[in-house]
Amino acid sequence: MLWCTVLFTLVALPIVIYLFFKWKFSYWKNRGVPSLPPIIPHGNFKGVSISKHSNDLLSETYFTFKGKSPIAGIYFFFSPIAVPIDLDLIRNILVKDFHSFHDRWFYFNEKEDPLSANMFALHGEKWKRIRSKLSPTFTSSKMRFMFPTVVNVSERLVKAFSAEIKLGADIEVKEILARFTTDVIGECAFGIVCNTLQNSNSEFRKFGRIALGEPRHSRLTVNALKQFPKIAEKLKCRIIRDDVTEFFFRIVRETISFREENNIHRNDFMDLLIELKNERKNGEEGNLSIEEITAQVFLFFLAGFETSSTTLSYTLYELALNSDIQNRARDEIFTVLNKYNGQLTYEALMEMQYIDQIISETLRKYPPMVTITRQATEDYRIPNTNITLEKDTSIFIPVYSIHHDPEIYPNPETYDPDRFNSGEEKRRHPLAYLAFGEGPRNCVGLRFGKMETRIAMVNLLKNFRFVKCSRTEIPLKFNNAASLLTTKGGIFLKVEKLTQLEET
C-alpha cells in the first residue's frame, strides 16, 4: 500500500505542478494581453541576473509587441507583470492617473529593516508625508547654497586625476568618480569631510561599495521578496545588511548629537531632517523619528553617489570615443567662463547648454534605472481597450527600451547630444525620456544630481583631455546581476593634462 502511495505521488505531483503553472501562465491570455512564452518554473526570467540583464527581457518584450498592443505581459515565475509599451499609457500611469499607481514594486520592512523604509520604497500616505517634507531640500535656492561645496570637491577631483596622471598608467575613471560623488554627498548631506578622494578606503566609500556591490541577497531573491511582500514581512526578511545599517545609524546619531549640542546649522540636508525631527505637530514632538531620518539619509547617499558617478563615467567614456563632441563641450566651457572672469559660478553653469545636452544624452543611452516600477493600487481599465489591470498588478516600465527605440531616437547607439537641443526635444513625446522618471514620484534629487554632474564635467574638461586606450572596452559589457546599469569591470581611459595654450 505504501509503495502505491509513493508511486502515485511521484507520478501525480509533476502533473499537478505542470497544470498549476499552465493555469497561472494563462493569466495574460485570458485578459487579451500578448506575452512572451513562459518557461516552467521561471516564467520569463530564466537566465535573468546570470546570463542576461532584466533589461534584455524587457527590450525583447517591448520590441516584440510595440505597435501591436499598448501593453504586454511577462511572468516572474508564476506571478504576472505588466509591461506598458504605449507612451500615452505610460503617461497615464506615471502622471495623469497617478492615483491608481502611486506605489512602487519594492519590498521594505519598516520594523525589522528600517533603512529599507525610505522614500523610494514607501507606499501611500507614508510616502506622501515624507516626500512633501523633503522636497524643500532640493529647491533652486538650496542648490545655490550647496554649489560652492560641490565646486570645492570637484577641485579636489582635478587634483586626484593629476596625481593619477603622474603615475603614467591608464586611469580607471569609474572608481575615482565614485570617490568624488561619495565626498560630495558626505559634505552636502552630513557636513562631513570624508576625504575619499585621498583615501579610497574611507568608511563612506567602504560602506557604499558594500551596500551596492555586496548586497544581503541576490537580485532574484530581492525580486521574490518584492513579489511576496506579506510573506516576507511575516518571515521578518531584511534587505539591508546589518553592518550597513549599523554604520548609517551611528553616523546619523553622532552628527545630530554634535550639531544639537553645539548649535551648528549648515542649511544642508541633515539640517532639514533635524528640523523635521524636532518640530511639533498637534502638540506631539518628534515628527520624524531617528529611524525615518536615517532611512532618508541612506537613500540620499546611495542614490546620490552611485547614479552620478556612473553617469560621469559613461560621459567620459563617450567623450573619449567622440573627440569632436569633447572639443565642442570644452569650447563652450571656456567661452562661458571668459564671460565670468574665469570663475565657475552658478549662473555660468546654467549657461552651459551643450554640457547639459551631453549629460542628457548620456542618461538617454545609459539610464541608471533601466526600469521604472509601479503597482496598481486599484483596478484600472486601460483607455480604448477591454483590458483591466487588476489591483496589486506589478508594472515594469521599460526605460532603456524606450531610450533605444530607433523610431524615437534614430540610430540609438550613436552618441549625439544634439538630440536634446530645444527643437529636437519638442518633436518627441514628453514621455520619451525617463531618466529621472516622471510625475509625482519622479527623482526628488534631480536638480542636485544634474548640478553635481555638470560641475564635475566642467572642471574635468577644463583641465584634461580624455582619450581611449588599449584597455578601453568597446563596446561596454554590463553587469547582469546589478539592479543599476553598471559595467562588469572598470572604465579605463588615457587622461592627458591640457597645456596652458590649449586652455586659453
N, C-alpha and C positions, 0 to 999 in steps of 0.2 A: 504493500500500500504506500509506504514511504517513497519507494522508487518511482511509483506512478506520479505521486505529487511532485517530486523533483523534476521528473521528465516533462510533466505538463507545464511546470513553471519555466523551465528552460526553453520550451517551445513557445509558450504563450507570451512571456514577458517581452521578447523582442517585437512581437506582433502588436502588443498593446502600446509599446513605446513608438513604434512606427506610425500607428494610427493616431496617436496623440499628436505627433509632430505634423502629420498630414492635415489634421484638423486645425492646428494652430497656424500652419502655413497657408491656409485658405482665407485668412483674415482679410488681406487686401483684395484678393479676387472677389470675395463676396461683397465688397463695398465698391467695386468698379474701379479700383485703383491699380494701375500696372505696377509690376515689381520684377526685380531680377529673380531668377530661380534660386531658392534657398537650398542649402545642403544640411542634412541631419548630422549632428545636432547643432552646428554652428550658425545656422541661418545663412546670412550673407557675410559673416565676419570671419570665415576661415582664412587664416594667414594674416589677419589684421594685427598690427603691432609686432609681427615677426617678419614675414616676407614682404609685407606691403603696409603702407600707411593707411589710416582711415580715410585720408583724402583721396586715395586711389579708388576706394569703393564708392565714395560719393561722386567722384568725377565720372566713373562708369555709369552710375545711376543717372546723373544729370544729363550727360550727352546721349544716353540711350533713349531717354523719354522726352527730351526737350522738343517742343513743338507738337507733341502727341497728347500730353496731359499736363495740367497745371501742377500736378503733384504726383510723386511716385512713392512706392513703399519698399522698405528693406526690413530684414529681421535680425535682431540681436539675439542669437539663439532662437527662442520661440516668441520673443517679445517684438511686436510691430513698432517700427519707427517711420515717421512720415518725412519725406524729403521734398519740400516745395521747390518748384522749378521756375514758375512764372513770377516775374519781378513784381507785378501788381499784387499777387497773392502774398509775396514776401513783405511788401509794404503794408498790407493789411495786418499781417501777423506782428510785425515789429512796431508799427505806428498807429494806423487807423483803428484797428480792433485790438489794441494792446491789452485792454481789459480782459480779453479771452485767453491771453497768452503771456501773462505778466511774470511767470516763474521760469527759471532756468532748469534744465535737466542736470541736476547736480545734487550729490549726497552730502549732507552735513549732519553733525550730531552735536547740538549746542551744549548738552550736558557733559558728555564723555570726551568730546573733542572740540573745545571752544574755539580754536583757531579756524576750524572748518566753517564756523558760523559767521563768515564775513559777508560783506555787502554783495560780493559776486554770487554767492550761493543762496542767500536768504530768500524766502518766499513772502509774498503778500504784504501784509501791513508791516511786518518786521523789516522787510527790505525797504519799503516806502519811508519808514521812520528814519532809518539810518541814512538813506540816500539824501533825504531832504536836509538833514543836519550836516552832511559832509560836503554837499555841493558848493557852499561858500568858500571852501578851501581852494577851489580851482577857478576863481574868477580872474579876470584880466588884471585887476589891481593886485591880487596875491601873486600872480606871475611876475609882475614888475618888481615886487618886493624880493622874490627869490632869484630873480635874474642875476644880480651880481654874484651870488653864491655859486650858481652854475657856471658862470664865466670863470670864476677863480679855480674851480675844479677842472675846467677844460684847459686852463693854462698849465695845470699840473699834468694833464694828459699829454700835452705837447712835450713837456719835459720827459715824460715816460717814453714816448716814441723816440725822442732824440737819444736817450740812453740806450734804447734797443738798437738804433742805427749804428752806434759806435761799436757794438758787438760784431757787426759785419755780416750777420746771417739774415736770411729771410725772416719776416716777422709774422707771428701768428696773431692776427688782429682781434680775433674773437675774444680771447681771454683778456687782453688789455682793455678792450671796450667794456667788458663785463665788470672789470675792476673800477673803471671810470663811473659807470652808472651806479655801482654799489656805493661809491663815495658820495655821489650826488644825492642819492636817496638818504644815506646816513646823515648828511648835513641838513637836508631840507626837511626830513621827517623827524629826526631825533635831535638835531643840533649837535651831533657828534662827529668829530673829525676822525674818520675811520682809517685814513692812510693806507687804503687798499692798493692804491697805485704804487706806493713804495713797498708795501708788504702784502704779497699775494696770498699769504696765509692768515690774514686778519680774520677775526671771528665772524664779521659780517659776510666776508666772501666765503668762508668755510661753510657757514650755515645756508648761504644762498645756493652753493653747489649741492649741498645735501638735500635741501628742500625740493629742488627741481631735478637733480641728477641721480639721487639715491632715494627715491620715494619709499614709503612704507609698503605699498602694494604695486603690483604690475598694473599696466593700463587696463588690461582686460578685467582684472579684479575690481578696479575702480568703477569701470562701466557696469559691472554686475551690481555693485553697491548702489549705483545711481538707479538701476532698473528695478531694484527691490529694496527701496529705502526703509520701508516699515519693518521688514525682516532684519535688515542690517542694524536698525536702531535698537530693536529688541535684543539683538546679539551684542549690543554695545560696541559695534565696529567703529574703528577710528581710521582716518585717512592720514593725518599729520603724524610724523614721527615724534616720539616722546622728547628726544634731545632737542629737536627744533622748537617744540612747544615750550620747553624749559628755558631755552635761550631767549626767546622773544618776551616771555613773561618777566624774566629777570631784567632785561634791558628796559622794558617799559616801566616797570615798578621803580627802578633806580632813577630813570630820567624824570618821572613825575615827582618822585620824592625830592630830588635835588632842586628842581625848579620851584616847587612849592615852598620848600624850606628856605630858599634863598631869594624868593620873589623874583624869579627870572622870567622875562617874557621875550619871545623871539618872533612872534607873529607868523609862526610856521604851522605845519600840520599837527604837531604834538600840542601846540598851544590851544588850537581849536578843540582838540579832544579833551584837554584838561578842563576847558571852559564847559564843555558838554557834560563832563563828569560832575562838576560842582554846581551846575545850575539847578535852580529849584523850580519844580513844576507841580502845581496843585499842593504846595506845602511839603512835597517829598524831595529829599536831597538825593543826588546821585542818579541823574537822568541816564547817563551811560555808565555801565559797570566796567570794572577793570578788565573783565573778560571780553566785553564788546569792544573796548578800546584796543586791546591787544590784537584782536581778530582783524580790525581795520588796518592797523599798522602792518601786520603781517601781509595782508593783501597789497597794500600800497608798496611795500618793499619788493615783493615778488614781481608784481605787475610792472613796477617802475624800472627795476634794473634789468629784467630779462627781455621784455619786449623792446625796450630802447636799445639795448646792446646788440640784439640780433638784427634790428633794423639798421643800425650803424654798420654792422659787419657786412650785411648784404649790399649796402650802398657803396662802401669802399670797394667791395669785390666787383660790382658792376662798373664803377668808375675806372677801375684798373683795366677792365676789358674794353672800355669805351673812352679813349683818351679825349676825343672831341667833346664829349659831354663834360668830362672833368675840366677841360680847359675853359669851356664856356661858363661853368659854375665859378671857377676861380676868377675869371674876368669880372663877373657880376660882383663877387665879394670885394675886390679891390676898387671897383667903380663906386660902389655904395660907401665903403669905408672912407674913401677920399672925401666924400661929402661931409663926413663926421670927424674930420681930422684924425683919421686912422683908428678911432675908438669904436669898439663894438658896443653900441647902445641898444636898448630895447627897440627904439624907433628904427635904427639901422637894420636890425634883424627882420623887422616886419616888412621892410622894403625889398628884401631879397626873395623875389617871387620865384626865380628859377630854382633856388635852393629848396623852396617849399615844393615845387613840382617834382624835383628829384626824390624827396622823401616820399611823396605820394606815389610815385611810380614804383619805388622800392616796396612799399606796402601793398601795392597792387600785385606785383609779381611774387612777393614773398609775405603774404599776410601772416602774422604770428599765430593768430587764431584762425585755423583753416575752416572752422565750423562755428556757427552760432547756434546754440541750443535753446529751445523753449519747450514748454509743456502746456498743453491745453488745460486751462483751468475750468472750462465748461464745454459742453458740446458746441461745435461750430460748423455751420453749413458753409461750404466754400461757395462764393458767389458764382452764379451762372452754371452750376453743376448740381448733380444729385448726391455729391459726396459730403459726408458729415465726418469731421474729426471728433472722435469721442473724447470726453473729459479724461485727463491724465495721459493722453497720447503724447509720446515723446516726438520732438521735431528737430531735425538737423538741417539747418540752412547751409548750403554748400558754398561758402565764401570763395575758397580757392578756385572752384569750378567756374563760378561767375566771373571772377577776375581773369580767367584764362579762356573765356569764351571768345572765339575769333569773330563772331557776329557782333560782339560788343566792343572788343579790343582787337582790331586786325593785327595779325602776326603777334600773338600774345607773348611769345617767348622773347621777342625783341624788346630791349630796354629803351624806352622812349619817353622821357619826361614831358615832351610836348603834348602827350595825351591829356595833360592836366592844365593846359592853358585855358583861359576862361571860355573861349569859343568851343573847344572840344568838350569840356565838361557840360556845357549847356545842351549839347546834342544828345547826351546819354540819358538814360533813365536814372532818376535820382537814387534808385536802389542798386545801381550797377557797381557801386563802390562801397564796400562794407568793412574796411579795415578797422574802423572804430565802432562797428555796429551802427545801429540807428534807433531812433525812438527814445522813450523814457529810460530804457536800460542800456543806452549807449555807454561808451567808455567815459567815466566821470573825469578821468585824468588826462583826457586827450590834449588839452591845452599845454599841460605840463610836459607830457611826452614829446609833443612836437617842438616845444621850446628847447628842451634838453638836447634833442637830437640835432636840431638846426644849429645850436651854439657849438656843439662838438664838431659838426661838419665845417662850419666857417673857420674855426681855429685850426683844424687839421689841414684843410685845403689851402689855407693862407700860408702854411709852413712846410707842407710836404707834397710830393707827387707820389701817387700810388700806381704801381706797375705790376702786371702779372709776372710770375716767376716759375721755375721748373716744378715747384711744389703746389702751385695753384691748381686746384681740381676743376676741370671743365668737362662736363657740367658738374654741378654740386650733387652730392648724394645726401639724402635726408635720413634722419634717424626715425625709423618706423615706430619705435617704442615711445617716442616723445609725444606729448599732447600738443606742444607748440611746434611750429615748423622750424626745426633746428637741424644743422648739418651733423653727419656722423662724426666727423673729425673737426679739426680746426680749419680756419681760412688763412692760408699763407699768401703773403704778398711781399713784393720788394717795395721798400719805402725809401724815397730819396729826399734829402733836405733841399728846399728851394734856395737858390742863391739870392743875394740881395737885389741883383739886377732883375731876376725873374719876379720878385715880389713887387717891384715898382712898375 
